[in-house]
Amino acid sequence: MRPPACKYSYIWDASVVLDLFKTWNHNNELDLKSLTLKTVSLLSLCSAQRVQTLASIEIHNISFTSSEVNIKVDSRLKTSRPGKGFLISLKKFRNKKLCVYDALKIYLERTKDIRCESKWFISILGPHRTVSSQTISRWLKTVLETSGVDTSIFSGHSFRHSATSKASSAGICLDTIYKAAGWSEKSKVFARFYNKPICKSDFSTSLLKC
């Protein structure tokens, strides 16, 4: 009787957040708060994953190669089936200020001596405990506000909308977008709820080139 309605009729341009990060210092020069905000934002954009997924990442499930970072997600999530995990693979990007690989690696180095939990993202202030998806959503909202996006309209979850809409407008094929975001080939979720008009290959690399 009451089918779900779309939360947004349009979406902010992912470029405004990327342009903000271009003005920041290099990752190894940022304080922990700025590094955390940047890392979670780049990961959210480049993976197009839900906030719940980001909060569930375990430190032992992240591995780095010379060219990419692989993140295994095996926690029980909103749409996952028992025992069914998936892998997020993100390649190095030539611009280190926008490189999620570089941000994740420096974040790991910065937090290795202060963390006491197995989850990847920990609180900015001590004691550095595991953070909830609500905290990560607040971090993302802080970045939106700093970027000039109207946070009375857009929440932290809108990163997923922005990333996939930006990729679609850039001509990235739907199969690549669906695979990156975790939607099935026959899913209608993207068309109905996520692919919105924007106000002003590899998923993450193509997105950052836009």
C-alpha positions in Angstrom: 0.0 0.0 0.0 2.9 2.3 0.7 5.9 1.5 -1.5 9.2 2.9 -0.3 9.9 6.4 -1.7 13.2 7.8 -2.9 15.0 9.7 -0.2 16.6 12.2 -2.6 15.4 13.7 -5.9 19.0 14.8 -6.7 22.4 14.2 -5.2 25.5 16.3 -4.5 28.5 16.0 -6.8 31.3 13.8 -5.4 33.8 16.3 -6.9 33.1 18.8 -4.1 34.5 16.3 -1.5 37.5 15.4 -3.7 38.2 19.1 -4.3 38.2 19.6 -0.6 40.8 16.9 -0.1 43.0 18.4 -2.8 43.4 21.4 -0.6 44.5 19.4 2.5 48.1 18.4 3.3 49.4 15.1 2.3 48.2 12.1 4.4 51.3 11.7 6.5 51.1 15.4 7.5 47.4 15.3 8.7 46.4 15.0 12.3 44.5 11.9 13.3 41.0 13.5 13.0 41.6 14.8 9.5 43.2 11.6 8.4 40.3 9.6 9.8 37.7 11.8 8.1 39.5 11.6 4.8 40.1 7.9 4.9 36.6 7.0 5.7 35.3 9.4 3.0 37.6 8.1 0.3 36.7 4.5 1.2 33.0 5.3 1.2 33.2 7.0 -2.3 35.6 4.5 -3.9 33.9 1.4 -2.6 30.3 2.7 -2.7 29.5 0.6 0.3 27.1 1.2 3.1 28.2 2.8 6.4 27.4 -0.5 8.1 29.9 -2.3 5.9 32.6 0.3 6.7 32.0 -0.2 10.4 32.2 -4.0 10.2 35.7 -4.1 8.6 38.2 -6.1 10.6 41.9 -5.1 10.6 43.1 -8.6 9.9 40.8 -8.7 6.8 42.8 -5.9 5.0 45.8 -6.8 2.9 48.1 -4.6 0.8 49.9 -5.6 -2.4 52.2 -3.3 -4.4 49.3 -2.1 -6.5 46.1 -2.5 -4.6 44.4 -3.0 -1.2 42.0 -5.9 -0.7 39.3 -5.8 2.0 37.5 -9.0 2.9 34.1 -8.4 4.4 32.7 -11.5 6.2 30.5 -10.0 8.8 26.7 -10.5 8.8 25.3 -7.4 7.1 21.9 -6.0 6.1 21.7 -7.8 2.8 24.2 -10.6 3.3 23.5 -14.3 3.6 25.0 -16.4 6.4 28.5 -17.5 5.5 28.5 -15.4 2.3 31.2 -12.7 2.3 32.7 -10.5 -0.5 35.9 -8.7 -1.4 36.5 -5.0 -2.0 39.6 -4.4 -4.2 40.9 -0.8 -4.6 43.8 0.1 -6.7 46.5 2.7 -6.1 45.8 6.1 -7.6 48.5 8.3 -9.0 47.3 11.4 -7.0 48.2 10.5 -3.4 45.9 13.2 -2.1 43.0 11.2 -3.5 44.4 7.7 -3.2 42.4 5.5 -0.9 45.2 3.0 -0.8 47.7 5.6 0.5 45.1 6.9 3.1 44.3 3.4 4.4 48.0 2.5 4.7 49.0 5.6 6.6 45.9 5.3 8.8 47.0 1.8 9.8 50.5 3.1 10.6 49.2 6.0 12.6 46.8 3.9 14.7 48.8 0.7 15.2 50.2 1.8 18.6 47.0 3.2 20.0 44.3 0.7 18.9 43.0 -1.9 21.2 40.2 -3.3 19.0 40.1 -5.5 16.0 37.8 -3.2 13.9 39.5 -1.0 11.3 38.0 2.3 12.3 38.5 3.5 15.9 37.5 6.6 17.8 39.5 9.7 17.3 39.8 10.5 21.0 41.1 8.0 23.6 40.4 5.4 24.6 40.5 4.4 21.0 37.6 2.0 20.8 35.6 0.5 18.0 33.2 3.0 16.5 29.6 2.4 15.4 28.0 2.9 12.0 26.3 6.0 13.5 29.8 7.5 14.4 31.1 6.9 10.8 27.9 8.5 9.4 28.6 11.5 11.6 32.2 11.7 10.3 30.9 11.6 6.7 28.4 14.3 7.5 31.2 16.4 8.9 33.1 16.2 5.6 29.9 17.1 3.7 29.4 20.2 5.9 33.0 21.2 5.4 32.6 20.7 1.7 29.6 23.1 1.6 27.0 20.4 1.1 23.6 21.0 2.8 23.6 18.5 5.6 20.0 19.3 6.5 19.2 17.4 3.3 22.0 14.9 2.9 23.2 12.3 5.4 26.4 10.3 5.6 24.7 7.5 3.7 24.3 9.8 0.7 28.0 9.1 -0.1 26.7 5.8 -1.6 24.2 7.7 -3.8 26.8 10.2 -4.9 29.5 7.7 -5.8 27.2 5.5 -7.9 25.4 8.4 -9.6 28.8 10.0 -10.4 30.1 6.8 -11.9 26.9 6.4 -14.0 27.1 10.0 -15.3 30.8 9.4 -16.2 29.8 6.5 -18.4 31.0 3.6 -16.3 29.0 0.5 -17.2 26.2 -0.6 -14.9 27.8 -4.1 -14.4 30.8 -2.4 -12.9 28.7 -0.1 -10.7 26.5 -3.0 -9.5 29.5 -5.2 -8.7 31.3 -2.4 -6.8 28.2 -1.6 -4.7 27.2 -5.2 -4.1 24.0 -5.2 -6.2 22.9 -8.2 -8.3 22.8 -7.9 -12.1 19.0 -7.9 -12.0 18.7 -5.5 -9.1 16.4 -2.5 -9.6 17.6 -0.7 -6.5 20.1 1.5 -8.3 17.6 2.7 -10.9 14.9 3.3 -8.4 16.7 4.8 -5.5 20.3 5.6 -6.2 20.8 6.9 -9.7 20.0 10.6 -9.2 20.7 13.8 -11.2 23.9 15.4 -9.9 23.9 19.0 -8.9 26.9 20.3 -10.1 37.1 -0.5 -16.3 38.0 0.0 -12.4 35.3 1.6 -10.3 37.3 3.6 -7.9 40.0 4.8 -10.4 37.4 5.8 -12.9 35.5 7.7 -10.3 38.6 9.7 -9.2 39.3 10.6 -12.8 35.9 12.2 -13.2 
